[in-house]
Amino acid sequence: MSLFKDRRLSWESAGADWPNREASRFVEARGICWHVQEMGPEDAPVVLLLHGTGASTHSFRDLMPLLAKEYRVIAPDLPGQGFSETPGRNGLTLWGMGTLIANLLDALDVRPAVVAGHSAGGAIAIQMALAGQIEPERIVAMNAALEPFPGSSFFSPMAKLLFMNPFVPRLFSFRARLSDIAGFVESSTNSQIDDVGKRCYEKLLQTPDHVGGALGMMANWDLGSLQTRLRHLKVPLVLVIARNDATVSPEVSERAARKAPNATLIAFETGGHLLHEVNPEAIAEIIAGRQIDA
């Protein structure tokens, strides 16, 4: 297959067996076409699910049906990832992505009662609450990426250079086709996920536009300023961690719990970075606000 074909993920082919495909639709919001999955009663309280960098709605494949028993559950592919369109560069900043999601919520005419975000999705949820774009009853942040990665003073400029070179995402995705993606996902997250999840990550990481969207997020985010504003967060914040997370140190959420004025920390010993994929039943209970013994 040519390196220069199939830049975007095809809904007709790659999406033919996408998890919860029957819940999918495409929504236009201020110039961006979003892939959105929705399930549950229309008159029920809304739960908004936000995935992390490099993932998509597929990461909530087992969590959504559990929540849909009592909530209207909405999960978009973040801009530039999965089947959603890529915005301009400003749309890939933390502030820009929050604004685009707020536009989507306006287009859907929904106001989430609960927002649950995984990894970078947790940072987006907190940013939106600080900006007054959402006013949920609580935010649930799962293995949240709330601090710059170690060595980011080097990585961020490098990510910017990679993102600006249109050849790089194609090269990354081409190399992904030759590598053990499933093994990489498991080793880098410490999570043992099912074959459906593995196949989805393989499709995503072999797609240049998706890789470019993930690189764009890493290149344009400023998590340092988010840290300084955590003390102003008024929304109750539930921070969920797996102590064996190999992607984001559990200490990141532990520090955030000391800064945010109304924060609760729930710790699991195992499950890794993709805890919500490994143990969706427990995460559903936490999102629903029912206390559990982790």
Secondary structure, DSSP 8 states (H G I E B T S, - for coil): --TTS--S--TTTGGGG-TTGGGEEEEEETTEEEEEEEES-TTS-EEEEE--TT--GGGGTTHHHHHTTTSEEEEE--TTSTTS----GGGGSHHHHHHHHHHHHHHHT---SEEEEETHHHHHHHHHHHTTS---SEEEEES---S--TTHHHHHHHHHHHHH-THHHHHHHHHHHTS-HHHHHHHHHT----HHHHHHHHHHHT-HHHHHHHHHHHHH--HHHHHHHGGG--S-EEEEEETT-SSS-HHHHHHHHHHSTTEEEEEESS--TTHHHH-HHHHHHHHTT-----
